[in-house]
């Protein structure tokens, strides 16, 4: 699976899932299809979930996620062109651009998603 932190200057795209019990902010995420590269998956998932094109896709790190038996791969990227969001409400209840200093710390959380959000908030994300 991929976790994607999308930047637009000093803003980060944050979302919430439409289903399930996880109600904190999340990043765009999705599963890699057979025959698809991780970078292709990043582009496809971002386009499907929020209607954006992305560029400068940079691998950050991986995390085994035993709760679902998944290996997560984290990526940072930049929006490419128009930043208007077209949210797929089957997947996400909301998505919005959040300024760097407004990215919330969501408490104790061991997830790669939180780590990536905090790196962005603190200005330490890979460029």
N, CA, C and O atoms as a GROMACS GRO file, in nm:
protein
  508
    1UNK      N    1   0.085  -0.118   0.000
    1UNK     CA    2   0.000   0.000   0.000
    1UNK      C    3   0.089   0.123   0.000
    1UNK      O    4   0.205   0.118   0.041
    2UNK      N    5   0.034   0.235  -0.047
    2UNK     CA    6   0.107   0.362  -0.046
    2UNK      C    7   0.034   0.461   0.044
    2UNK      O    8  -0.088   0.459   0.055
    3UNK      N    9   0.112   0.547   0.108
    3UNK     CA   10   0.064   0.662   0.185
    3UNK      C   11   0.126   0.783   0.116
    3UNK      O   12   0.247   0.785   0.093
    4UNK      N   13   0.044   0.885   0.084
    4UNK     CA   14   0.093   0.996   0.002
    4UNK      C   15   0.068   1.130   0.070
    4UNK      O   16  -0.046   1.167   0.099
    5UNK      N   17   0.177   1.203   0.096
    5UNK     CA   18   0.169   1.339   0.149
    5UNK      C   19   0.186   1.434   0.031
    5UNK      O   20   0.294   1.441  -0.029
    6UNK      N   21   0.080   1.507  -0.001
    6UNK     CA   22   0.081   1.597  -0.117
    6UNK      C   23   0.098   1.740  -0.068
    6UNK      O   24   0.020   1.789   0.014
    7UNK      N   25   0.201   1.806  -0.117
    7UNK     CA   26   0.229   1.945  -0.080
    7UNK      C   27   0.183   2.041  -0.189
    7UNK      O   28   0.183   2.009  -0.308
    8UNK      N   29   0.145   2.160  -0.143
    8UNK     CA   30   0.121   2.274  -0.231
    8UNK      C   31   0.185   2.391  -0.159
    8UNK      O   32   0.119   2.460  -0.081
    9UNK      N   33   0.314   2.414  -0.184
    9UNK     CA   34   0.386   2.517  -0.110
    9UNK      C   35   0.390   2.481   0.037
    9UNK      O   36   0.442   2.375   0.074
   10UNK      N   37   0.336   2.568   0.122
   10UNK     CA   38   0.333   2.545   0.265
   10UNK      C   39   0.201   2.487   0.313
   10UNK      O   40   0.161   2.508   0.427
   11UNK      N   41   0.133   2.414   0.225
   11UNK     CA   42   0.008   2.347   0.262
   11UNK      C   43   0.020   2.198   0.233
   11UNK      O   44   0.089   2.156   0.140
   12UNK      N   45  -0.050   2.120   0.316
   12UNK     CA   46  -0.053   1.975   0.303
   12UNK      C   47  -0.197   1.932   0.280
   12UNK      O   48  -0.288   1.985   0.344
   13UNK      N   49  -0.218   1.837   0.191
   13UNK     CA   50  -0.352   1.785   0.168
   13UNK      C   51  -0.384   1.683   0.277
   13UNK      O   52  -0.317   1.580   0.288
   14UNK      N   53  -0.486   1.711   0.356
   14UNK     CA   54  -0.528   1.621   0.462
   14UNK      C   55  -0.671   1.577   0.434
   14UNK      O   56  -0.750   1.652   0.378
   15UNK      N   57  -0.702   1.454   0.473
   15UNK     CA   58  -0.834   1.398   0.443
   15UNK      C   59  -0.885   1.318   0.562
   15UNK      O   60  -0.815   1.300   0.662
   16UNK      N   61  -1.007   1.271   0.548
   16UNK     CA   62  -1.065   1.177   0.644
   16UNK      C   63  -1.133   1.068   0.562
   16UNK      O   64  -1.193   1.095   0.457
   17UNK      N   65  -1.123   0.945   0.611
   17UNK     CA   66  -1.184   0.832   0.541
   17UNK      C   67  -1.335   0.837   0.554
   17UNK      O   68  -1.388   0.882   0.656
   18UNK      N   69  -1.405   0.790   0.453
   18UNK     CA   70  -1.551   0.789   0.453
   18UNK      C   71  -1.606   0.672   0.533
   18UNK      O   72  -1.716   0.680   0.588
   19UNK      N   73  -1.530   0.563   0.539
   19UNK     CA   74  -1.579   0.442   0.606
   19UNK      C   75  -1.488   0.404   0.721
   19UNK      O   76  -1.377   0.455   0.734
   20UNK      N   77  -1.536   0.313   0.803
   20UNK     CA   78  -1.454   0.259   0.910
   20UNK      C   79  -1.462   0.340   1.038
   20UNK      O   80  -1.544   0.431   1.051
   21UNK      N   81  -1.377   0.304   1.131
   21UNK     CA   82  -1.381   0.366   1.263
   21UNK      C   83  -1.270   0.468   1.284
   21UNK      O   84  -1.263   0.531   1.390
   22UNK      N   85  -1.182   0.487   1.184
   22UNK     CA   86  -1.072   0.583   1.196
   22UNK      C   87  -1.124   0.721   1.158
   22UNK      O   88  -1.159   0.744   1.043
   23UNK      N   89  -1.128   0.813   1.255
   23UNK     CA   90  -1.186   0.944   1.230
   23UNK      C   91  -1.084   1.058   1.238
   23UNK      O   92  -1.122   1.176   1.231
   24UNK      N   93  -0.957   1.025   1.253
   24UNK     CA   94  -0.854   1.129   1.255
   24UNK      C   95  -0.821   1.169   1.112
   24UNK      O   96  -0.866   1.107   1.015
   25UNK      N   97  -0.741   1.275   1.101
   25UNK     CA   98  -0.694   1.313   0.969
   25UNK      C   99  -0.607   1.202   0.912
   25UNK      O  100  -0.541   1.129   0.985
   26UNK      N  101  -0.609   1.191   0.781
   26UNK     CA  102  -0.529   1.091   0.710
   26UNK      C  103  -0.466   1.155   0.587
   26UNK      O  104  -0.496   1.269   0.552
   27UNK      N  105  -0.378   1.082   0.524
   27UNK     CA  106  -0.323   1.120   0.394
   27UNK      C  107  -0.387   1.030   0.290
   27UNK      O  108  -0.453   0.932   0.324
   28UNK      N  109  -0.367   1.062   0.164
   28UNK     CA  110  -0.418   0.977   0.057
   28UNK      C  111  -0.346   0.842   0.065
   28UNK      O  112  -0.225   0.837   0.085
   29UNK      N  113  -0.421   0.736   0.048
   29UNK     CA  114  -0.363   0.602   0.058
   29UNK      C  115  -0.435   0.507  -0.037
   29UNK      O  116  -0.549   0.531  -0.077
   30UNK      N  117  -0.367   0.400  -0.071
   30UNK     CA  118  -0.430   0.300  -0.156
   30UNK      C  119  -0.339   0.182  -0.180
   30UNK      O  120  -0.221   0.182  -0.144
   31UNK      N  121  -0.397   0.081  -0.243
   31UNK     CA  122  -0.326  -0.043  -0.269
   31UNK      C  123  -0.269  -0.046  -0.410
   31UNK      O  124  -0.331   0.002  -0.504
   32UNK      N  125  -0.150  -0.103  -0.422
   32UNK     CA  126  -0.082  -0.117  -0.550
   32UNK      C  127  -0.149  -0.231  -0.627
   32UNK      O  128  -0.172  -0.339  -0.572
   33UNK      N  129  -0.178  -0.207  -0.754
   33UNK     CA  130  -0.238  -0.308  -0.841
   33UNK      C  131  -0.127  -0.396  -0.900
   33UNK      O  132  -0.012  -0.353  -0.909
   34UNK      N  133  -0.161  -0.517  -0.941
   34UNK     CA  134  -0.066  -0.608  -1.005
   34UNK      C  135  -0.010  -0.540  -1.130
   34UNK      O  136  -0.086  -0.490  -1.213
   35UNK      N  137   0.123  -0.541  -1.143
   35UNK     CA  138   0.188  -0.483  -1.260
   35UNK      C  139   0.209  -0.333  -1.253
   35UNK      O  140   0.261  -0.274  -1.347
   36UNK      N  141   0.170  -0.270  -1.143
   36UNK     CA  142   0.179  -0.125  -1.128
   36UNK      C  143   0.300  -0.092  -1.041
   36UNK      O  144   0.326  -0.161  -0.942
   37UNK      N  145   0.376   0.012  -1.076
   37UNK     CA  146   0.484   0.057  -0.989
   37UNK      C  147   0.425   0.138  -0.874
   37UNK      O  148   0.309   0.180  -0.880
   38UNK      N  149   0.503   0.158  -0.771
   38UNK     CA  150   0.456   0.240  -0.658
   38UNK      C  151   0.426   0.382  -0.704
   38UNK      O  152   0.327   0.442  -0.661
   39UNK      N  153   0.510   0.436  -0.791
   39UNK     CA  154   0.488   0.572  -0.840
   39UNK      C  155   0.361   0.582  -0.923
   39UNK      O  156   0.288   0.682  -0.914
   40UNK      N  157   0.333   0.480  -1.004
   40UNK     CA  158   0.208   0.478  -1.080
   40UNK      C  159   0.088   0.471  -0.985
   40UNK      O  160  -0.015   0.534  -1.009
   41UNK      N  161   0.102   0.393  -0.880
   41UNK     CA  162  -0.004   0.382  -0.780
   41UNK      C  163  -0.029   0.518  -0.713
   41UNK      O  164  -0.144   0.557  -0.694
   42UNK      N  165   0.078   0.588  -0.678
   42UNK     CA  166   0.063   0.721  -0.618
   42UNK      C  167  -0.019   0.810  -0.711
   42UNK      O  168  -0.116   0.872  -0.667
   43UNK      N  169   0.020   0.818  -0.838
   43UNK     CA  170  -0.052   0.904  -0.934
   43UNK      C  171  -0.198   0.862  -0.948
   43UNK      O  172  -0.287   0.947  -0.948
   44UNK      N  173  -0.223   0.732  -0.958
   44UNK     CA  174  -0.360   0.683  -0.978
   44UNK      C  175  -0.447   0.710  -0.856
   44UNK      O  176  -0.558   0.762  -0.869
   45UNK      N  177  -0.398   0.674  -0.737
   45UNK     CA  178  -0.477   0.693  -0.616
   45UNK      C  179  -0.509   0.840  -0.591
   45UNK      O  180  -0.621   0.874  -0.554
   46UNK      N  181  -0.411   0.928  -0.612
   46UNK     CA  182  -0.434   1.071  -0.593
   46UNK      C  183  -0.539   1.121  -0.692
   46UNK      O  184  -0.628   1.197  -0.655
   47UNK      N  185  -0.528   1.079  -0.817
   47UNK     CA  186  -0.626   1.120  -0.918
   47UNK      C  187  -0.765   1.066  -0.883
   47UNK      O  188  -0.863   1.139  -0.893
   48UNK      N  189  -0.774   0.940  -0.844
   48UNK     CA  190  -0.904   0.880  -0.812
   48UNK      C  191  -0.970   0.944  -0.690
   48UNK      O  192  -1.091   0.967  -0.690
   49UNK      N  193  -0.892   0.971  -0.587
   49UNK     CA  194  -0.950   1.016  -0.461
   49UNK      C  195  -0.972   1.167  -0.452
   49UNK      O  196  -1.068   1.211  -0.388
   50UNK      N  197  -0.885   1.247  -0.516
   50UNK     CA  198  -0.902   1.393  -0.506
   50UNK      C  199  -0.887   1.467  -0.639
   50UNK      O  200  -0.893   1.590  -0.641
   51UNK      N  201  -0.868   1.395  -0.750
   51UNK     CA  202  -0.866   1.458  -0.882
   51UNK      C  203  -0.747   1.546  -0.910
   51UNK      O  204  -0.758   1.641  -0.988
   52UNK      N  205  -0.633   1.517  -0.849
   52UNK     CA  206  -0.513   1.599  -0.870
   52UNK      C  207  -0.405   1.522  -0.946
   52UNK      O  208  -0.394   1.400  -0.936
   53UNK      N  209  -0.326   1.598  -1.022
   53UNK     CA  210  -0.203   1.545  -1.079
   53UNK      C  211  -0.090   1.581  -0.983
   53UNK      O  212  -0.093   1.686  -0.920
   54UNK      N  213   0.010   1.492  -0.973
   54UNK     CA  214   0.123   1.517  -0.885
   54UNK      C  215   0.255   1.499  -0.958
   54UNK      O  216   0.262   1.432  -1.061
   55UNK      N  217   0.359   1.562  -0.903
   55UNK     CA  218   0.494   1.554  -0.958
   55UNK      C  219   0.594   1.545  -0.843
   55UNK      O  220   0.556   1.553  -0.726
   56UNK      N  221   0.720   1.528  -0.876
   56UNK     CA  222   0.827   1.520  -0.776
   56UNK      C  223   0.797   1.414  -0.670
   56UNK      O  224   0.809   1.440  -0.550
   57UNK      N  225   0.757   1.297  -0.713
   57UNK     CA  226   0.724   1.188  -0.621
   57UNK      C  227   0.853   1.137  -0.558
   57UNK      O  228   0.944   1.093  -0.628
   58UNK      N  229   0.859   1.143  -0.424
   58UNK     CA  230   0.979   1.106  -0.352
   58UNK      C  231   0.946   1.000  -0.246
   58UNK      O  232   0.861   1.021  -0.160
   59UNK      N  233   1.014   0.887  -0.255
   59UNK     CA  234   0.998   0.782  -0.154
   59UNK      C  235   1.053   0.833  -0.023
   59UNK      O  236   1.159   0.894  -0.019
   60UNK      N  237   0.980   0.807   0.088
   60UNK     CA  238   1.026   0.846   0.221
   60UNK      C  239   1.074   0.723   0.299
   60UNK      O  240   1.193   0.712   0.329
   61UNK      N  241   0.984   0.632   0.331
   61UNK     CA  242   1.022   0.510   0.402
   61UNK      C  243   0.905   0.413   0.405
   61UNK      O  244   0.796   0.446   0.360
   62UNK      N  245   0.930   0.294   0.458
   62UNK     CA  246   0.824   0.192   0.466
   62UNK      C  247   0.794   0.161   0.612
   62UNK      O  248   0.870   0.193   0.702
   63UNK      N  249   0.678   0.097   0.631
   63UNK     CA  250   0.639   0.053   0.765
   63UNK      C  251   0.552  -0.072   0.753
   63UNK      O  252   0.451  -0.069   0.683
   64UNK      N  253   0.590  -0.181   0.819
   64UNK     CA  254   0.500  -0.296   0.824
   64UNK      C  255   0.380  -0.260   0.910
   64UNK      O  256   0.396  -0.200   1.016
   65UNK      N  257   0.262  -0.294   0.865
   65UNK     CA  258   0.139  -0.261   0.938
   65UNK      C  259   0.069  -0.391   0.971
   65UNK      O  260  -0.009  -0.443   0.891
   66UNK      N  261   0.098  -0.443   1.088
   66UNK     CA  262   0.050  -0.576   1.126
   66UNK      C  263  -0.101  -0.584   1.142
   66UNK      O  264  -0.158  -0.693   1.133
   67UNK      N  265  -0.168  -0.470   1.165
   67UNK     CA  266  -0.313  -0.470   1.183
   67UNK      C  267  -0.385  -0.524   1.060
   67UNK      O  268  -0.491  -0.586   1.070
   68UNK      N  269  -0.326  -0.498   0.941
   68UNK     CA  270  -0.389  -0.547   0.818
   68UNK      C  271  -0.297  -0.639   0.739
   68UNK      O  272  -0.333  -0.684   0.630
   69UNK      N  273  -0.177  -0.668   0.792
   69UNK     CA  274  -0.083  -0.754   0.721
   69UNK      C  275  -0.029  -0.687   0.596
   69UNK      O  276  -0.001  -0.755   0.497
   70UNK      N  277  -0.014  -0.556   0.599
   70UNK     CA  278   0.025  -0.477   0.483
   70UNK      C  279   0.161  -0.414   0.506
   70UNK      O  280   0.198  -0.383   0.619
   71UNK      N  281   0.234  -0.395   0.398
   71UNK     CA  282   0.358  -0.317   0.404
   71UNK      C  283   0.326  -0.181   0.341
   71UNK      O  284   0.286  -0.174   0.225
   72UNK      N  285   0.343  -0.074   0.419
   72UNK     CA  286   0.312   0.062   0.373
   72UNK      C  287   0.438   0.128   0.319
   72UNK      O  288   0.545   0.114   0.377
   73UNK      N  289   0.424   0.200   0.209
   73UNK     CA  290   0.534   0.276   0.151
   73UNK      C  291   0.491   0.422   0.146
   73UNK      O  292   0.392   0.457   0.082
   74UNK      N  293   0.567   0.508   0.216
   74UNK     CA  294   0.533   0.649   0.223
   74UNK      C  295   0.603   0.731   0.116
   74UNK      O  296   0.721   0.711   0.088
   75UNK      N  297   0.528   0.823   0.056
   75UNK     CA  298   0.580   0.911  -0.047
   75UNK      C  299   0.539   1.055  -0.019
   75UNK      O  300   0.430   1.081   0.031
   76UNK      N  301   0.627   1.148  -0.051
   76UNK     CA  302   0.595   1.290  -0.055
   76UNK      C  303   0.593   1.331  -0.201
   76UNK      O  304   0.670   1.278  -0.282
   77UNK      N  305   0.505   1.424  -0.237
   77UNK     CA  306   0.500   1.475  -0.373
   77UNK      C  307   0.439   1.615  -0.372
   77UNK      O  308   0.390   1.662  -0.270
   78UNK      N  309   0.442   1.680  -0.487
   78UNK     CA  310   0.387   1.814  -0.503
   78UNK      C  311   0.272   1.810  -0.601
   78UNK      O  312   0.271   1.730  -0.695
   79UNK      N  313   0.174   1.897  -0.579
   79UNK     CA  314   0.064   1.907  -0.673
   79UNK      C  315   0.120   1.962  -0.805
   79UNK      O  316   0.209   2.048  -0.803
   80UNK      N  317   0.070   1.914  -0.916
   80UNK     CA  318   0.116   1.953  -1.049
   80UNK      C  319   0.003   2.026  -1.120
   80UNK      O  320  -0.088   1.964  -1.174
   81UNK      N  321   0.009   2.160  -1.118
   81UNK     CA  322  -0.095   2.238  -1.186
   81UNK      C  323  -0.210   2.274  -1.094
   81UNK      O  324  -0.190   2.313  -0.979
   82UNK      N  325  -0.332   2.260  -1.147
   82UNK     CA  326  -0.454   2.299  -1.077
   82UNK      C  327  -0.466   2.226  -0.944
   82UNK      O  328  -0.451   2.104  -0.938
   83UNK      N  329  -0.494   2.300  -0.836
   83UNK     CA  330  -0.505   2.240  -0.703
   83UNK      C  331  -0.649   2.226  -0.656
   83UNK      O  332  -0.674   2.205  -0.537
   84UNK      N  333  -0.745   2.237  -0.749
   84UNK     CA  334  -0.886   2.221  -0.715
   84UNK      C  335  -0.915   2.075  -0.683
   84UNK      O  336  -0.881   1.986  -0.761
   85UNK      N  337  -0.976   2.052  -0.568
   85UNK     CA  338  -1.004   1.916  -0.524
   85UNK      C  339  -1.138   1.867  -0.577
   85UNK      O  340  -1.238   1.938  -0.571
   86UNK      N  341  -1.139   1.744  -0.628
   86UNK     CA  342  -1.262   1.674  -0.666
   86UNK      C  343  -1.263   1.547  -0.582
   86UNK      O  344  -1.204   1.445  -0.620
   87UNK      N  345  -1.330   1.554  -0.468
   87UNK     CA  346  -1.324   1.448  -0.368
   87UNK      C  347  -1.418   1.332  -0.403
   87UNK      O  348  -1.536   1.353  -0.431
   88UNK      N  349  -1.364   1.210  -0.400
   88UNK     CA  350  -1.444   1.089  -0.416
   88UNK      C  351  -1.503   1.057  -0.279
   88UNK      O  352  -1.434   1.003  -0.193
   89UNK      N  353  -1.630   1.090  -0.259
   89UNK     CA  354  -1.693   1.074  -0.128
   89UNK      C  355  -1.725   0.928  -0.094
   89UNK      O  356  -1.770   0.900   0.017
   90UNK      N  357  -1.703   0.836  -0.186
   90UNK     CA  358  -1.711   0.694  -0.152
   90UNK      C  359  -1.588   0.655  -0.069
   90UNK      O  360  -1.596   0.567   0.017
   91UNK      N  361  -1.475   0.720  -0.096
   91UNK     CA  362  -1.349   0.691  -0.027
   91UNK      C  363  -1.322   0.785   0.090
   91UNK      O  364  -1.275   0.742   0.195
   92UNK      N  365  -1.351   0.914   0.070
   92UNK     CA  366  -1.316   1.017   0.169
   92UNK      C  367  -1.438   1.096   0.211
   92UNK      O  368  -1.522   1.131   0.128
   93UNK      N  369  -1.448   1.126   0.339
   93UNK     CA  370  -1.557   1.213   0.384
   93UNK      C  371  -1.521   1.358   0.360
   93UNK      O  372  -1.610   1.442   0.344
   94UNK      N  373  -1.391   1.389   0.357
   94UNK     CA  374  -1.345   1.525   0.327
   94UNK      C  375  -1.199   1.524   0.290
   94UNK      O  376  -1.125   1.430   0.322
   95UNK      N  377  -1.158   1.632   0.221
   95UNK     CA  378  -1.017   1.657   0.192
   95UNK      C  379  -1.000   1.808   0.184
   95UNK      O  380  -1.086   1.877   0.129
   96UNK      N  381  -0.890   1.858   0.238
   96UNK     CA  382  -0.867   2.002   0.234
   96UNK      C  383  -0.719   2.032   0.247
   96UNK      O  384  -0.642   1.952   0.300
   97UNK      N  385  -0.680   2.150   0.197
   97UNK     CA  386  -0.543   2.197   0.213
   97UNK      C  387  -0.530   2.260   0.351
   97UNK      O  388  -0.613   2.343   0.390
   98UNK      N  389  -0.426   2.221   0.425
   98UNK     CA  390  -0.404   2.270   0.560
   98UNK      C  391  -0.266   2.335   0.566
   98UNK      O  392  -0.166   2.276   0.526
   99UNK      N  393  -0.261   2.459   0.617
   99UNK     CA  394  -0.134   2.530   0.629
   99UNK      C  395  -0.042   2.458   0.726
   99UNK      O  396  -0.086   2.397   0.823
  100UNK      N  397   0.088   2.467   0.697
  100UNK     CA  398   0.190   2.395   0.774
  100UNK      C  399   0.173   2.411   0.924
  100UNK      O  400   0.176   2.313   0.998
  101UNK      N  401   0.155   2.534   0.971
  101UNK     CA  402   0.145   2.558   1.115
  101UNK      C  403   0.010   2.519   1.174
  101UNK      O  404  -0.010   2.531   1.295
  102UNK      N  405  -0.083   2.473   1.091
  102UNK     CA  406  -0.216   2.430   1.138
  102UNK      C  407  -0.232   2.278   1.135
  102UNK      O  408  -0.338   2.226   1.172
  103UNK      N  409  -0.129   2.206   1.091
  103UNK     CA  410  -0.136   2.060   1.089
  103UNK      C  411  -0.140   2.013   1.234
  103UNK      O  412  -0.046   2.038   1.310
  104UNK      N  413  -0.247   1.943   1.274
  104UNK     CA  414  -0.261   1.906   1.416
  104UNK      C  415  -0.176   1.785   1.454
  104UNK      O  416  -0.154   1.695   1.373
  105UNK      N  417  -0.131   1.785   1.578
  105UNK     CA  418  -0.069   1.667   1.635
  105UNK      C  419  -0.183   1.585   1.693
  105UNK      O  420  -0.253   1.631   1.784
  106UNK      N  421  -0.203   1.466   1.643
  106UNK     CA  422  -0.317   1.384   1.680
  106UNK      C  423  -0.285   1.286   1.793
  106UNK      O  424  -0.344   1.178   1.799
  107UNK      N  425  -0.194   1.323   1.880
  107UNK     CA  426  -0.166   1.241   1.997
  107UNK      C  427  -0.079   1.121   1.966
  107UNK      O  428  -0.016   1.112   1.861
  108UNK      N  429  -0.078   1.029   2.062
  108UNK     CA  430   0.003   0.907   2.048
  108UNK      C  431  -0.046   0.826   1.930
  108UNK      O  432  -0.161   0.783   1.925
  109UNK      N  433   0.043   0.805   1.836
  109UNK     CA  434   0.006   0.734   1.715
  109UNK      C  435   0.136   0.686   1.653
  109UNK      O  436   0.227   0.765   1.630
  110UNK      N  437   0.147   0.557   1.625
  110UNK     CA  438   0.271   0.500   1.573
  110UNK      C  439   0.272   0.492   1.421
  110UNK      O  440   0.362   0.430   1.363
  111UNK      N  441   0.174   0.551   1.356
  111UNK     CA  442   0.159   0.532   1.212
  111UNK      C  443   0.258   0.613   1.130
  111UNK      O  444   0.303   0.721   1.170
  112UNK      N  445   0.291   0.560   1.014
  112UNK     CA  446   0.371   0.631   0.916
  112UNK      C  447   0.299   0.759   0.874
  112UNK      O  448   0.364   0.861   0.850
  113UNK      N  449   0.168   0.755   0.866
  113UNK     CA  450   0.090   0.874   0.830
  113UNK      C  451   0.118   0.988   0.927
  113UNK      O  452   0.148   1.100   0.884
  114UNK      N  453   0.108   0.963   1.056
  114UNK     CA  454   0.133   1.069   1.154
  114UNK      C  455   0.276   1.120   1.142
  114UNK      O  456   0.299   1.240   1.146
  115UNK      N  457   0.372   1.028   1.129
  115UNK     CA  458   0.512   1.069   1.117
  115UNK      C  459   0.531   1.164   0.999
  115UNK      O  460   0.600   1.265   1.011
  116UNK      N  461   0.469   1.132   0.886
  116UNK     CA  462   0.483   1.216   0.768
  116UNK      C  463   0.416   1.351   0.787
  116UNK      O  464   0.469   1.453   0.743
  117UNK      N  465   0.300   1.354   0.853
  117UNK     CA  466   0.232   1.480   0.881
  117UNK      C  467   0.319   1.569   0.971
  117UNK      O  468   0.329   1.690   0.948
  118UNK      N  469   0.381   1.510   1.073
  118UNK     CA  470   0.463   1.586   1.166
  118UNK      C  471   0.591   1.636   1.099
  118UNK      O  472   0.637   1.747   1.128
  119UNK      N  473   0.649   1.556   1.011
  119UNK     CA  474   0.765   1.602   0.935
  119UNK      C  475   0.728   1.726   0.853
  119UNK      O  476   0.803   1.823   0.850
  120UNK      N  477   0.612   1.721   0.786
  120UNK     CA  478   0.568   1.836   0.708
  120UNK      C  479   0.547   1.957   0.799
  120UNK      O  480   0.596   2.066   0.772
  121UNK      N  481   0.473   1.937   0.908
  121UNK     CA  482   0.443   2.046   1.001
  121UNK      C  483   0.571   2.114   1.049
  121UNK      O  484   0.577   2.237   1.061
  122UNK      N  485   0.674   2.032   1.077
  122UNK     CA  486   0.799   2.085   1.132
  122UNK      C  487   0.897   2.129   1.022
  122UNK      O  488   1.010   2.168   1.054
  123UNK      N  489   0.856   2.125   0.895
  123UNK     CA  490   0.941   2.168   0.785
  123UNK      C  491   1.058   2.076   0.758
  123UNK      O  492   1.160   2.120   0.705
  124UNK      N  493   1.045   1.948   0.793
  124UNK     CA  494   1.154   1.852   0.779
  124UNK      C  495   1.127   1.744   0.674
  124UNK      O  496   1.199   1.645   0.667
  125UNK      N  497   1.022   1.764   0.594
  125UNK     CA  498   0.992   1.662   0.493
  125UNK      C  499   1.097   1.664   0.382
  125UNK      O  500   1.156   1.769   0.356
  126UNK      N  501   1.121   1.550   0.318
  126UNK     CA  502   1.217   1.546   0.207
  126UNK      C  503   1.172   1.638   0.094
  126UNK      O  504   1.052   1.648   0.066
  127UNK      N  505   1.264   1.703   0.032
  127UNK     CA  506   1.232   1.797  -0.076
  127UNK      C  507   1.283   1.747  -0.208
  127UNK      O  508   1.265   1.813  -0.311
   0.00000   0.00000   0.00000
